[in-house]
Structure formats: C-alpha cells, structure tokens
C-alpha cells in the first residue's frame, strides 16, 4: 500500500446495468474542479459502452498449409529413419 497519496474515486451504486451492480472509477490527479455531473455522465457512458462490447470471435489457427507441412516433415523423418536403419543393419 502506498502511503501519503490521495485518490479521488467515483462510486456508482445503482448502475441500472444488466451486468454490473456497482462500479468504481478512479479519477486522474490533474482534474481541477471539473463539473461533477459531467464526470458522472462520462462514467455512465463508459459503463454502458463496456456492456455493449461483444466477445471477439477467436481466429482459428488451423490451416491446411500447416497441416501439409506437418505431415511432410513426419513422412520425411520416417523415410530418413528407415533409410538409416537399412544401412546400419
């Protein structure tokens, strides 16, 4: 814990949100006498924009090129090991 610092915090208890019951916003230190209603409006705007965010669809890493290269390497390794084992024994 840092001692000797003072942080300004906005606490929204009833957010009227489907996902959030309460919200805490830590204000920047350089705010000087800003309008409280404007700060509350900005906090609510951030809260509701976070609600409307959709989950990003995860890009699949599957590719036929990668699969082809995997099996090509596998077959080359098997072939080389077979050739080496024939010459050794």
Number of C-alpha atoms within 10 A of each C-alpha: 4 5 5 5 6 8 8 11 11 14 14 17 11 10 15 12 12 8 11 15 11 12 14 11 15 10 12 10 9 6 9 7 6 8 9 10 9 10 14 15 11 12 18 17 12 12 18 17 10 12 13 8 8 7 6 6 6 6 6 6 6 8 8 8 8 11 11 11 11 12 11 12 12 11 12 12 12 12 12 11 11 11 11 11 10 9 7 6 5
